[in-house]
Amino acid sequence: MSNDMITTANPATGDVTSTMLRPTTAAEVTEICTRAARASAELAARGRPFRAALLRRAADALDAEAAEIVATADRETALGTLRLSGELVRTTYQLRLLAEVVDEGGYLEAMVDHAGDTPMGPRPDLRRMLVPLGPVAVFGASNFPLAFSVPGGDTAAALAAGCAVVVKAHSSHPLTSALCGRILREAVAAHDAPEGTVSLVFGTEAGRVLVADPRITAVAFTGGHGGAAALKEAIATRPVPIPFYGELGGVNPVVVTPYAAEARGGEIAQGLVDSFTLGGGQFCTKPGLVLVPEGCCGDELVAAVRERTANMPLPAMLNEKIAASYGSGLDGFRPGLQVTVSRAPDLDGFRARPAVAVLDGDTFDPSHVEEVFGPLALLVRYRPDDLLPIVEGLPGALVGTVHGGTGDDPVRDLAATALAARTGRVLFDGYPTGVAVTWAQHHGGPWPATDNQHTSVGPAGLRRFLRPLSWQNSPTHLLPPELRDGKDTVPRRVDGELRLPGTSGT
């Protein structure tokens, strides 16, 4: 067996085995991108009904091999069959939801302005809508081997937009990536979609070559700032710049008001620990910073968090590097802080000890907050008068949470307003480790949570892989069907009037 064969590890045991996979060469990446460019042109030409049916076929194909997908992913991630089965349901659900989005067509932002007189003089016939960018590079995430990886939301959104996809498989789950890639390619072939509609590459160097290839038009990435910086450096060498859509995480602050601490402190403590340790604390939405009021009710909440943390089992981390990084991050929290660490017995594999650190608000510097990927949370005690300066000094995050009173609660209202300026989603009386796939979802946030204004979850995520194009005085046969006169087949604005399908235009 070749020495350059890719290996896979079982995080629950630490066992490392070889695969029959190997890193993709630079020449192979070039050929893959060439095929993706041809496929993108054909996908755009085949129209929306074709792409919607392809998305549904891909979902059906993944469901048909659910048992093998879940078993393979569990061996490579140790996330458990229950969690992974749910993740696969999420994965196929978002494929089907985006098929509905493509069928409906409102995402195109279609507009028609007929030629005519205006106060500024005659205007030409102008028609505008969003069109596909072209081949998209997708970088799978370590912590979601399905929903944010090869068959995940970025892939689904790009295909829905009409773009071929080249996925850089994550090194933490190469066999899962290869399996899902094979299933998607077979679905593409069965649908008579063009070769190159979905492709995979393996290896760090292949990822750099991929984003530098002139045929790639956008990059979608879910991961840490180190990986994002390396890819941006490669993109910077391109003669023609392209957008980089990075979902990078954050500390996702939680504010517990005095009213909430008094009314349900024990319940909140239990929910917080369950949330920041869920999946080994390896969620981009993990609540890593919790602001707890000073006073006896806050004391009781903190004591309950500590007690529950001390009894939590040791989760297997996704890979050895993440486990080691978590250990270093935990060590960095220890000096000068009150730290409670799980007392659970040691286990084999890449394990981490859940922990909680406590700090007084007087000594807390919000500008120094950094995410620690793993089952660790920092509790900061605050006085109500100091809450606003603390929240306003925090870095951007994907989501901010407020636990408040059931009636009038001025601290809740103050915290929610402040968090709205620092996050992409404000959550009330719940826990952030859950991102619904829905029309109204926004999964993004101010820097450093993301480096753009788009969402990576939900129908609005298609916008990343589209660009506006106007046709002026165009012959009818050169217009997309959605912009031609006659019956409105998609929601569109005609001469300033919003029209829905079923009405008649001229």
FENSUL-V900431 format. One record per backbone hydrogen bond with DSSP energy under -0.5 kcal/mol. CO is the residue of the C=O (numbers start at 1). NH is the residue of the N-H. If there is no record, write none. Layout:
# FENSUL-V900431
CO;NH
CO;NH
This chain:
# FENSUL-V900431
2;5
4;23
6;19
8;17
9;11
10;13
10;14
11;350
13;349
15;10
17;8
21;6
25;29
26;30
27;31
28;32
29;33
30;34
31;35
32;36
33;37
34;38
35;39
36;40
37;41
38;42
39;43
40;44
41;45
42;46
43;47
44;47
47;51
48;52
49;53
50;54
51;55
52;56
53;57
54;58
55;59
56;60
57;61
58;62
59;63
60;64
61;65
62;65
63;66
65;69
66;70
67;71
68;72
69;73
70;74
71;75
72;76
73;77
74;78
80;84
81;85
82;86
83;87
84;88
85;89
86;90
87;91
88;92
89;93
90;94
91;95
92;96
93;97
94;98
95;99
96;100
97;101
98;102
99;103
100;104
101;105
104;491
105;108
106;109
108;130
110;493
111;128
112;114
112;495
113;126
116;123
118;121
121;118
123;116
124;126
125;473
126;113
127;471
128;111
129;469
131;467
135;217
135;218
136;138
136;166
137;220
138;140
138;168
139;222
144;148
146;149
147;153
148;141
149;152
152;156
153;157
154;158
155;159
156;160
157;161
158;162
158;163
159;162
164;136
165;167
165;199
166;138
167;169
167;201
168;140
170;173
171;174
173;177
174;178
175;179
176;180
177;181
178;182
179;183
180;184
181;185
182;186
183;187
184;188
185;189
186;190
187;191
188;193
189;192
194;197
197;165
199;167
201;169
202;24
203;207
204;208
205;209
206;210
207;211
208;212
209;213
210;213
213;216
217;243
218;137
219;245
220;139
221;247
224;228
225;229
226;230
227;231
228;232
229;233
230;234
231;235
232;236
234;237
235;238
239;241
243;219
243;245
244;246
245;221
245;247
246;248
246;451
247;223
251;288
251;289
253;401
254;256
254;291
255;257
255;403
256;293
257;261
258;262
259;263
260;264
261;265
264;268
265;269
266;270
267;271
268;272
269;273
270;274
271;275
272;276
273;277
274;278
275;278
277;280
278;281
278;282
279;282
281;374
283;286
286;288
288;378
289;254
290;292
290;380
291;256
292;382
295;299
296;300
297;301
298;302
299;303
300;304
301;305
302;306
303;307
304;308
305;309
306;310
307;311
308;311
309;312
310;343
312;344
313;315
315;352
319;323
320;324
321;325
322;326
323;327
324;328
325;329
326;330
327;331
328;332
329;333
330;333
330;334
331;334
331;335
334;337
337;339
338;358
340;356
349;351
350;317
352;315
352;354
354;342
355;377
356;340
357;379
358;338
359;381
360;363
361;364
364;366
365;368
366;369
371;373
372;374
374;376
375;355
377;357
377;379
378;290
378;380
379;359
379;381
380;292
381;361
382;294
383;386
383;387
384;387
384;388
386;390
387;391
388;392
389;393
390;393
391;394
397;424
398;424
400;427
401;255
402;404
402;429
403;257
409;413
410;414
411;415
412;416
413;417
414;418
415;419
416;420
417;421
418;421
419;422
419;423
422;397
425;400
425;427
427;402
432;434
434;436
436;438
438;441
442;444
443;456
445;450
446;449
447;396
449;248
449;249
458;461
459;462
460;463
461;464
462;465
463;466
465;133
467;131
469;129
471;127
471;473
475;478
476;479
480;483
481;484
486;505
487;489
488;502
491;110
492;494
492;499
493;112
493;495
494;497
496;498
497;494
499;492
500;503
503;488
503;502
